[in-house]
Amino acid sequence: MITVRRVSKRYGGVVALDDVSLEVANGTTHVLLGPSGSGKSTLLRVILGLAVADTGEVAIDDVPVTPASRRDLVGRVGYVVQEGGLFPHLRVQENIGLPAETAGWSGPRTAERVRELAGLVGFDDGLLRRYPAELSGGQRQRVGLARALVLDPPVLLLDEPLGALDPIVRADLQSELRRIFTTVGKTVVLVTHDVREAALLGSTITLLRAGRIVQQGSLDDLARRPAEPFVTDFLRAQAPPPHLKAYF
């Protein structure tokens, strides 16, 4: 369970988060949805402990997220960013296994875990021997996901993981992520501005605007019972024009 209680965060005169509260139940996928500057990535960093809230509290499985506790939480939270955040001088298998090596795992144990995760994300031995520059954007994203799962953390946080990909690759990886989330059974928080992605992956959606939560619920809740006009406007902005709907 991830609990966020009345969290606020400012950067100078800019309000990034304003009295935000939410809960993420164990084993569910919770999507933080909203336009650029809405606060969703800041909220993810606060949950991870990379940013410290000015006010409010965050806890993961009843353990408060603080600068002092962050080291203890590292092995319990996997983090995925755009393009995977890979080290260019390391091969794929080395990038994936890096957290295990840092945690002091033996070579054979690390190699076995890397092979297991390579199967999960669809990599063969040839791909494992490549460097990040020899991979496509979608492949790099799979490496980042596999690396986040190496230590088998109960919580997985993803910050716009598919944002830099072209539409076809993005659609394929959205389906792959849904399969992987179902397979691994983690508690997932995913940041996106893409309504289709939110609908496909999220059991609960939190829509943010200007650092505040506008509405939480399923996509059906947001579409049928919008809390304010912005909800409808945001959803409609990503819908195909009426004359093209027959093609979708």
Secondary structure as GFF3:
##gff-version 3
##sequence-region A 1 248
A	DSSP	beta_strand	2	11	.	.	.	ID=ss1
A	DSSP	beta_strand	14	24	.	.	.	ID=ss2
A	DSSP	beta_strand	29	33	.	.	.	ID=ss3
A	DSSP	alpha_helix	40	48	.	.	.	ID=ss4
A	DSSP	beta_strand	55	60	.	.	.	ID=ss5
A	DSSP	beta_strand	63	64	.	.	.	ID=ss6
A	DSSP	alpha_helix	70	73	.	.	.	ID=ss7
A	DSSP	three_ten_helix	74	76	.	.	.	ID=ss8
A	DSSP	beta_strand	77	80	.	.	.	ID=ss9
A	DSSP	three_ten_helix	82	85	.	.	.	ID=ss10
A	DSSP	alpha_helix	92	102	.	.	.	ID=ss11
A	DSSP	alpha_helix	107	121	.	.	.	ID=ss12
A	DSSP	alpha_helix	125	128	.	.	.	ID=ss13
A	DSSP	three_ten_helix	132	134	.	.	.	ID=ss14
A	DSSP	alpha_helix	137	149	.	.	.	ID=ss15
A	DSSP	beta_strand	155	159	.	.	.	ID=ss16
A	DSSP	alpha_helix	167	184	.	.	.	ID=ss17
A	DSSP	beta_strand	187	192	.	.	.	ID=ss18
A	DSSP	alpha_helix	195	201	.	.	.	ID=ss19
A	DSSP	beta_strand	204	209	.	.	.	ID=ss20
A	DSSP	beta_strand	212	217	.	.	.	ID=ss21
A	DSSP	alpha_helix	219	224	.	.	.	ID=ss22
A	DSSP	alpha_helix	229	237	.	.	.	ID=ss23
A	DSSP	three_ten_helix	242	247	.	.	.	ID=ss24
###
